[in-house]
Amino acid sequence: MNGLVEGRIVHYVLTEEDAKEINILRYAAGIAKSKMHTGNSVVANEHFPAIITRVFHNEYGQGEHGVNLQVFLDGNDSYWVCSRRFAEPADLKAGTWHWIEPA
């Protein structure tokens, strides 16, 4: 895939599991008065910017690559996701990443 390199910024679509884990961390940080995981709550299917941290060429066969991402959340933390697949805009679903749409 052209342009698929570490350091590139893309968009990631949160899964239900991602959202639950992020919100639990933020809730627990609030109870503990910790500043480690503070920010707005998230929901599944929200899109967030993410930076590609690792590319696994041909991970799924037939030229399909997987990537690891650091997802930038609306707060002071980020969220790491592993081995995520690319999706075209017409095929977006939770747990996939896509190129940033033109403004």
Steps between C-alpha positions, in 0.01 A plus 500: 500500500649831394584734790468236771793579731565546870429857607211558259181641655172325419154467656397204718142388576453395864342164582256445787781327690741791437244753627424293810869464591576870444200611706586258784855638515368856506239422766757326721741792459225738610427297814871482583540873428766400248590721204614204288181427305283808487283610212156481348322165490498311172254275318536220248527604134655839578791591273824624656835598349771239543864465410629180343765351731564171319413354160471125452534448127274232357375405850166378369625362169425617146685828558282606795701669774433538870605797710547590864375847595520753781154656502484864610200551726328820612693520826850462635540134404523277195393143429708228336334259256670210322467322167221712352381477143447774245146578379384707205252779590206294368600201718584669831424304814617504859859387547625616160709795390474722193677790336389841626215637293559828316354803679 
